[in-house]
Structure formats: structure tokens, C-alpha cells
Amino acid sequence: MQVILLRDVPKVGKKNDVKNVSDGYGRNFLLKNGLAELATSKSLKTAEMSRAKLIDEKIKEDALLKESLNKLSLVELILKGKSNDEGVLFAGIKELDVSNALESQAGLTIGVEYIKLEKPIKTIGRHEILVAAGEGTTKLWLTVEKEE
């Protein structure tokens, strides 16, 4: 049985893929749960157009992300946090905090999944942060200051 996947299905394929599956699996699981539809000539054309649209969107998104990564190397963020006398923050700075600071201070929207921190930042000072998206990577500087 030939089906078109309507969603990503683990160990089967991704959305809009055309797959050959056994009749029982197709009827009793994929079609019944709305994960796939029968592959007809009309649905194959629709799936091909959807796939092309997704590819175009991905290319545009990657170009926008690459442009944002180029701008990041010029950015230096400043965040303030409550700390003790030794300069240790009470609450660590996480990827979401960096993403929000990028949007508010630099006007760049970078998803949390692209910001790479080994662990939350817990000290005052200047920290280097890696931002990796696809094949492109860049670094930015974050200065953590004591909140008065």
C-alpha cells in the first residue's frame, strides 16, 4: 500500500514522504490515526507542492538565520543579576535569558535551541557564548554585572 505521511512518523518517514507500507499497518495504524492518507494522483501532486513549499521556507529561514549570525559577532550583551559578595549569582543565566536579551538589546530573534551553554552561567564577569545554527557558528560576549 502506498501512503503519503501527514506527520513525521518515527522509523517510517517525515511529513509529505511517499512510503510503501504493509496493508495492515497502513489501514490499521497510519490511516486510522490520521498519520497518513492513501497515495492517489491528486494527493501526490498536493504532497509534492507542500514539500516544495517547505523546502522554500527552510531556505529562507536558513538565509535569515545566517544573516543574524553574521550580526551576532558584533553584539555584546549586558545582563544584571543578584549575587553574593564573591560574585556568584543566586540564579544562573540560561539560554532563554540570553535569547530574550538578544531580542531586547540587539533586536535579533535567535531561538533557544541555537544558543549553546555547557551549563548555566553562575558568575559575574565576561562570558563567551557559542551560537550554532546549521553549518554556521559564531560567538558573542555576555557581560554579567551585579544588580544593586
Secondary structure, 3 states (H helix, E strand, C coil): CEEEECCCECCCECCCCEEECCHHHHHHHHHCCCCEEECCHHHHHHHHHHHHHHHHHHHHHHHHHHHHHHHHCCCEEEEEECECCCCEEEEEECHHHHHHHHHHHHCCCCCHHHEECCCCEEECEEEEEEEEECCEEEEEEEEEEECC
